[in-house]
Amino acid sequence: MRLLRSGLLSAVVLVVLASFGEVAPAGATSSEEAPVVQEITTLLHPGLNEVGWVSEETASSALFDALPELIAVSAWDASERRARRALRGKYEELPTLKPGMGLWLRIGGSVSVEWTRPVTADGILLSLQRGSNLIAWTTSGEVANALSKFEGAVTGAWRWDPARRAYARYELDSSTAAGGLPQPQPGEALWVSASKTVHWWQPGTDRPELVFLDGVSEGKQDELIEDMEIIRAAYAEYFGVQTSAFTAYIGGSVEAIAPAYRQVTGRELPDVITRADPPETCGTVSSGAVFVLTYCAGIPSFTGKGATHILAHEYFHVLQQQLASDRGTEGPTWLLEGTALYAEHLASETFDPYSARQAASWGDGMLGNAIRRAATHWSEFPISLPDIETYSAFHTAEGIFGTYDHYQVALLGAKWLADRAGEQALADYYRLLPSVDHWHDAFESAFGISIADFYEAFATYPDELGPRNRVRGVVNGPDGGPLEGVRVTAHRLSLHGYRDYDARSFREAPIDVETWTDEHGAFEMWVRPGRYFFVVSRADPKPAIVDGALPDTHVSERECDLAIRTDRGLTGWSGPRESSDLYELVGTTNIWAAITIPSNVASFGRSFCAEP
C-alpha cells in the first residue's frame, strides 16, 4: 500500500497494490472487466504550454528524457503559493511529477511536438487549496457543470490559450467560455481559484470488483455498480480518500454469502450476522473483502436503496482498514462503527433519492434526521461510549433496541468529533494510527482533544442539541384489551412552520422516532420540537394516508396548534375530539393519549405539534 500525501497540489490518493478476495464462487457473476489503458496526445507548441500531468507518479528527469525539446517544467505549489521549476539536469526543486498537477512546459525550437502519455487508471483526487491552484483536467464535459457541485467554493477557472498567449476565464454560471474559448480536453490544465479547501475526485478506469451471488436481480446489480462509483466519489470529496482495491460479495441471503465468506477468509460468517433470522447485521468486512446482504432486518428498505446503504457503510470500513494498515481495529469500536454510520448517512444524499428529497424539503438529509433520532432517544439508552469501546461489548451489551442503541450513541460521538475537528478528521484518525504508539495519541492528534476530556464533554452533548417532549399512551384492540408489539412512529412534518400533507409528501416524511408498545399496550417516546404526524400500526404496512382535518385546538399554555387528522370512517384516537380531557399534559409540552385501533385497518394516525 502506498499513500500519496501532500504534493505540489496537495493531491491525496489511496492506492492499494494488492487486491483481496480474488476467489469468485461458482455461479457468481462479476462486475470486473479487463483493464482499459488510455493514452492522451497533446500538441506542444514552441514556447510556453500548459498541460496536466495525468500519468502515474514519475521522476521529473523522465519527462526530459521523453521530450528532447523540453527546456523547463514548472508547477504551482498551492500550499506555499509559489512556482517550483526543474531544468534539464537540475531537479531538486521539482523532483517528482504527481497525478493531478498542472504544469508549464517550455518547448524549444520552432516546430510543434506531439506528446503521447498514458493516463493513470486509478483516478485523481485533487485537494484544491484556498487561493490559486494549477490542476490537471482529466474529465470530459463543461467546466461550469463540473465545478457547480462545489456551490460557490470554486470562484474562477482559467485556461491558457497558446495561440493568443493569454488566459481566458470560463463563466461558471454558463456553458460558454469567455471570448469563445473551447471547453478543455483531458490532459490539459486549468487555473482554478477556491475560497476554501475542497476535494475534487476525477475518476479513472479502475473499479472495485462486485461479485453478485444468488438472490440479486440483474436490475439491482446494475444499480449497485453505478451506486458504488457514486459512493467512491462522495467519500473522496468528503474525506480525501478512496480506493478501488477491494472485492465486494453481494447476496440475497445468509446462505448465498456464507460460501464466499468461507472461501475468502477460511472462517464461518460471524455470529452478529447469523444469530437472528432475518439477520439484524447486514454486512461485514474481512480479509479486505466486503460482504453485503441485500435483504435483512437492518436495511432501511423503505428508501429502495437499502443495499446501497450497507455497501456505503462497509466501504468506509475498507478505507479505515487500508488507511490504518494492520492497526485498523485498534481504538474504540464505537468510533469504528460511528464514523462508518456517519459517512453512510452523509453520502446518502448522493445515491438515495429519498435522502436527497429530505435535504431539499427540510434542509438536511438522512444524517440530520439520524442525529435527531439518536439525540431524542438519548435518555433511553442504557449505555455510554466508554461501555462499548471493545468489539465484544459493542456487539453483545444489552440495549432497549439491541445493538441499535450502540450504533446511535456511536453516531452521536462521531457527530461531536466532526463538529469539532471537521469531517476529514474522521478519516485522519485512521491515517495517523500507523505512526503512533497508542490509539489515544492518534485520537488527540486528529480531533484536538484527549479521549478522557472527550468523554467528559460528550456526556451532556445530546441534551445540548435542544429540548425534548414526551409523548406516551396506551394502544387497545377492538375488544378494548391492550395490544403488545404495536409500532408507533413519529414523522416530522417541519421544524419551522406547519406544512399540510398529501399522499405524495407523506411518503417523503422522515421518521424521527419509533417505538413499540409493551405487554400493557403502553408506549412512550421523546420528540424534538417541531410538527409531527404519528402513525400507529399493528403490522408494518405502508401507513394510511389521512384526510379530513378538524378545527385546530390549543392544548398548552404555549398555544401549540393541534390539527387532528383521521382516516375516513374512523373515530380516530379515543376520547373527545376537541377536549383537553383527551390529553394529560405533563408540564406544558408533554401529552398522553389512549388509542384504539379499529378492526378494519392496519394503521392510522394524526398530527400535532410539540413546541419548545
N, C-alpha and C positions, 0 to 999 in steps of 0.2 A: 504494500500500500504506500502510495506517496501522496502527500498533500501539498499542493502548490499554494503557498501562503502569499502574503502581500508582495506584489511585484510593482512594476512601474505603473500599472493601472490598478494595483491592489486587487487583482483578479483572484478569486478563490474557487478552485475546482477540486472536488474529491474524485480521485481516480483509483480504482482498485484493480490490480492486475489479475488477480485470481478470482474466477467465478465459482460459486458454490452450487451444490445441488444439481449436478450435471446428469443425474440419472432420471430419465423420464419413464414412469411406469407404462407397461404395455397398455395399449388402448387409449392413451392420453393424447391430446392434441396440444401443440405448442405454438406460441407466437413468434418463436425465434426464426429469423431469416438470415440468409447469407450476408456477411458484412458488405457494405457498399463503400467503395473507395472513390472519393470525389476529388477532382482537381479543379483549380481555378487558373486561368491565364489572364494576366494583366499586361497591357501595353504601357511600357515605361518610356516617357519622353525625355530627351536631353534636358538637364536642369532638375528642378525640384518636382518630386512626385509624392503624393500622399496615399499610402496603402495600409491595409490591415493585415496583421500577422495572424493567420488562421490555421497554421500548421502546429505540430507538436512543439514543445519547448526545445529550443535549439540554440547552440552557441552562435554568437554574432559572427564569429570568424567563418562559419559555414555559409553565411549569406554572401560574404565577399568572395568565397570560393565559387559559388554558383553564379555570381554576376561579376564578370571581369570588368564591366563598365562602371561598377559601383564605386563612388568616391567616398561617400559618408552615409551613415544611417543614424537617425536621431529618434528619440521617443520622449514623450512628455511624462514627467513624474508628477501625477496629480496630488500626491501627498505633500511633496516639497515644493510644488508649483514652479518647476524648472525643467528645462530640457536636459537630456543626457545623450551623449554622442559617442559613436565609435567610428574610428578611421581604420583604414587597412593597416593591420599590424598593431593597432592601439585600441584595445577592447576593454580597458579597466573600468571606464565609466559606464559602459553598457555591455557587460559580458554576455548577457543572455536575452534572447527574444522569447517572449511568453505569449501563449494564445490570448487573443483579445487586445493586444497592443495595436495602437495606431502608430505608423512610422512615417518619417520623412526619408525618402531615398533620393540622394543626389546622383544623377547619372551623367557621366562624362561623354564626350564625343558629340557627333552631330546626327546620329542615327537612332531612331526609336528601337527599343528592345522588347521582345516578348518574353515574359517571365511566367513559367508554369510551376505551381507548387501544390502539394496535397492539402486537403482540408482535414483537420482533426475530426475523428468520428465521435469524440467524447462530448462535443458541445462546449460552449464557452460561457462561463459565468463571470460577468463584469461587476465590479463594485465601483459605481460612479461616486466620486468624492464631491463635496461641496466646492463649487467653482468650475474651472475648465477641465475637460477630460478629452483626450485624443484616443479614440477607440476603433476597433475593427468592426466592420459591418458584415455579418455572416448570413443574415436572413434575407428574405425577399419581401416585396411589398413596399408600401408607402411609409415614409419616415413618420408622418403625423400619426398614422394608425399604430405603428409600433411603439411610439412613445406616449400615446394617450393614456395608457394604463397607469402611468405614474402621477396622474391627476395634478399637474402643475409643478411637481418636484423637478422635472426637467424643463428648463425655461428657454432653451435655444438649441439649435442644431445648424451646423455649417459644413459645407463641402468645398474642397479645393477644386477649382476649375483650371487644369494645366494649360488649356488653350488661352484663357484670359489671364492666367497667372494671378488669380484673385479668388477670394472666398465669396460665396453667396449663401444667404441664410434661407433655411426652409421655414415656411409658415406652418407652425404646429397645429393651427386650427383649421387647416385645409389640406387637400391632397396635392396642391400645386406648389412649386418652388419658386422663390423669388427669381425674376429675370429669366424664367423658362428653364431653370436648372432641372435636369432629369433626376429621377429617383436613383439612389446609389445601387450599385451591383455588389453581390457578395465578393469580398476580398478588397473592397475599397475601405476608406476610413472616413470618420466624421469627427468634427469637434462638437462636443455636447456640453452644455452648461447646466449644472444642477444646483438647486437651492439647499439640498441636504444629501446625505449619503443614501443611495438606493442600490439594490442589487438588480441586475438585468440578466436573465437567462436567455441565451441564444442556443437552441437545441442542435445537437449533431445527429448522426445517423445511428449511434449506438442506442439500444433499447434493452431493458431487462427482459429476461425470458419469462413468459407467463405460461405455465403448463396447466391445461384445463382437464380436470378429471370428470368422473361421472356426475351427472346432475346439473351441469352448466350448459344452458342453451347457447346456440350459435349467436343469437342476438345479444345475450348477456356477455359472451366472450368478446364480441366487437366493442361493446360498451366499456368493459373493463380495460381493454387495451388502450382505448382512447383516454379513459379517465386516468390511467396510470401516468401518462405523459403530462396531463394537466396537473396532477399532484406533484410530480417531479419539478415542474416549472414553479409551482406555488412555493414549495419548500426552498427551492434555490433562491427565490427572490425574498422570501420572508426571513430565512435563516442563514443564507450564504453558503449552502452546502447541497450537494446532490451526488448521486451515483447511479450507474446502470448495472453494476457488477453484483447482481443477485438474481436468484430464480424464485418465482412465486408459484406455489402449487395451490390450485383453487378447485374446490369440490363442493358438491351439494349436500354432503353428509359426512359424519364421522367415518363411516365405512369407506367412503371414497378417498379420503385423505390419509387414512391410517397406513395403508401400504407404502405410499410415497414417503411419509414421515419415517417409517421403519427403514426404507432403503437409504434415505439420505443421512439419517442420524444414527442408525443402528439401535434405536430405542423405540419404546412404545409411546404413543401420544400421552402427554401429561394429564394428570388427574383433573386439572382445572377445566379441561375440555370434555373428558369422558364421564365425569361423575354425575352429570344431570342429563335428562332426556326430556325436551331438546336441550342441547348444550347452552350454558349461560355465557361461556367464554368462546368467542367466535374465531380466534386466530392466535398464532404464536410465531415466534422466530427462533430457529435453532440451526446451528451449523451454517449460519449465513444465509439460510433459505427461509422464505415466508410461507406459511400455511394458513389458508383462509377458507372458512365455511361460508357459503352463500346464503345459508339459512340456519338460524339458531335463535334462541330466546333473546340474546343480547343485541340483535340487529334492529336498528330503527327502520322497520320495514315500511312505515307509513310514508317515507320520503321517496321510495322507489330506488334509493341509492345505498341501501344498507351494506351490501358487499363492498362497495367503493369506500365507505367509511372505515370498514375493517381493514381494507388494503392500505388506506392512508395511515391508519394507526400503526400497523405493523411495519410499514415502510419507514416511519420515523424511528422505530426500534432498530432497523437496519442501519440507519445513519448514526444512531447512538453507538452501536457496536463498532462500526467501522471507524468512527472518529476516535473512540477510546481504545482502539486496538483490542488487546486481550483483557482490558480492565473495564469493559463496558458495563458489567454488572456490579461494580463497586459503587458504594454510596447507597442512599435510601431508595427502596423500591417505590415509595410514594413519588419520588422525583422522576424515576424512570417512567412510571405509568402516567403521572400527572402531566408531564411535558408532552408525552405522546398524545394524550387526550386533548390537550390544549392545541397542539398542532393540527390534529384531525379536525377539530371544530373551526379553527382559524381558516383552514384551507377549504372548508366545505362550501363557502360561497362561490368558489371557482368551479366545482364539479356537481353541486347539488342545487337544482333549480329551486327547491323548497327553501333552502337557506338563503339563496340569492333574493327570493321574494320577501323573506323576512327582513333582510337587510334593507331592501328598497322601501318596504312598508313601515317598518318600525325603527329603522336607524341602526340595527345590528342584526347579525345572523345567528347561527346556532351557538357560537361561542358566547355571545352576550346572554342568550337565553339559558345556556347551560350554567353560566356563572350565577345567574339569578336563582335558578332552581337549586343549585348547591347551597347558596347562601341562605335561601329560605328554609331548607331542611337542617340548617346547621345545628340548632339546639337539640334535634332529634338524634343526631349521630352519636353513638356511644364510644367513639374512638377519636384519637387525636393523631397528628402526624408522627410524633415520636413512637406511638404504638405500632406503626406499620412501616418501620424502616426496613425490616428484613423481608425477604421473599415469602418465607413461611408465614409470618404474621400477616402480611398483606392479603394473602390468598386463603387464610384459614380463620382469621379472627372473625367473631360473630358480629353482625350488624343488623339493624332492623330490616334492611333490604338486602341482606347478604353482603357480598363484596361490592355491591353498588355504592354503599356508604363510603368505602375506602377510595374508590375512584373519584367520587365527588369531592371529598376532602382533599385528595391529591391534586385535583384540578384547581381548587382554590389556592393551594400552595403555589402551584405553577403560575397562576394569575398574579399573585402578590409579587413573586420574583420578577415576572415580566414587566409589571408596572414599575418596579424599582430600577431594573438594570436594562430593560429593553428585551424584545423578543429574541434577538440573536443570542443573548446570553444563555438562553435555554439550550442552545447547541454548543456554545462556547465552553460550558461546564464539561461536556464530554470531550471536547477538543483538548482541554487542559489536563485531563486525568493522566495521560501517559507521562507527563513531565513533573508530577508532584509525588511526594512520598505517601500522602494520605488524602482521601477524598475531601476531607474538611478543608484542605488548602485550596483545592480546585473550586470548591463551593464559594469560599470567601473571595477568591480572585475573580470569579465570574460574576458574582452578584453583589460584591462590595459589602458583605455582612457575614459575620460568623454564624455557624449553624445554631449555636446557643442563643445568640441575640435574635436570630430569625424566629426561632420557636417562641421566644417571649413576645416579640412584636406581633406574630401571627395569631396569637391566642385570642385577640379581640377583633381581628380583621373582618370576619363575616358580619359582625354587628355594625361595623363602620360603613357597610355598604348601604345602610338605610333601615328604616323601621319596618316591622312586620306586623301582620294582622292575623289573628287566629280565626279559623273557620272550623266549626265542629258540628256534628249532628248524628242522627240515627237513621238508618235505612231499613224500612219494613217491607215485607212482601204483601201480596194481595190479601193474604189472610190476617194481616196485622202483626205477624211474627217477625222477629229480626232476621236480616239476611247477612250472612257472613261471606267475605270474599268479594263483595261488590266493589268495583273500581270507581273512584271519584277523581275526576281530573279538573283542574282549573286552567282554562285557556285565556291568555291575556289578550284583551281587545286593544288596549292602548295604555301607554304610560302617561300620555299627555292629551287629555280630552277624550270625549266619547266618540265611538265610531260604530254605526249600526252594522249588523251582519246581514249578509245574504248568503245564498247557497255556496257561491264561489269563495267568498272571503272566509267563511267558517272553516273550510278545509285548509286554509293558509294560516289559521290562528295557531300560534305556538302553544304547546302545553308547558306551563310554568311549573306546576306541581301535580303530583298524582299520589294517591294513597288507596288503601283497601280497608273495608270495614272488618271489625273483629267479630268474635263469636256473639257479641251482644248487638251487632249491627251498627256499632258506633264507629265514627271516623273523626279524625282531627288533622288539619293541615294549617300551615302558615304561609301567607302570601305577602308579597311586597305591595306597597301602594300602587294602585292602578285600577283599571276596569277589567272585569273578568267575566267569562262565560263558564259556568260549571256544568259538567256532564256526569250523570250517574248511570253506570252500565252494569247489568248483570253478567254480560259477557264482554267481549271486546270487539264489537262490530264498528262500522262507521257510525259516528254519532248522528242522532237525528237532527235534521235541520229545523229550527224553530221559527215561529212567526207569531203575529197577534200580540203586539206589545200592549200592556195595560198602562194606565197613568203612573207617572213617577210618584214615589213616596219617599219622604225624608225619613231616614232611620237613625240618625245620630245628631248630636249637637253640632257636628261639622257639616251638616246638610249634604251627606253623601246621597246622591240620587240613586234610587233603586228602580231599575227598569225590569219588570217581571216579564219573561217571555216563556211561553209554553207551547207544547205541541197541540195541534187541533184535537179536540175531543178529550183532552186530559185535564184533570183538575190541578195538575202541577204539584208543587210541594204542599204538603198537608197543612191545614190551618187557614185562618182568614187571609185572603189575598192582600188586603190593604190595611192590615192591622199590625201594630207593633207587637201584638201577642205572639206573632209568628217567630219573633226574634228575641232571644235573651241576650241583651247587649252587655258584654263584659268590658267595662270602660266605655269608650266611645267608638271603637272600631272593630270589635270582635262580635261575631254573630253566631247564632245557633239555630238550626232548623231540623225539624222532623220531616222525613221524606218517605213517601210511599210510592213504590214502583208499580204501576198498573200491570195487569197480567198480559195485556196485548202489545206491549212494546218492550224493546230491549234497553232503551236508554232515553233519557230526556234531560232537559236542563233549563237553567235560567241565568240571567246575567245581573250583576250588581257591581258597584264599585267599592273599593276599600281605600279610602283616602287616608293620608298620613295625619 
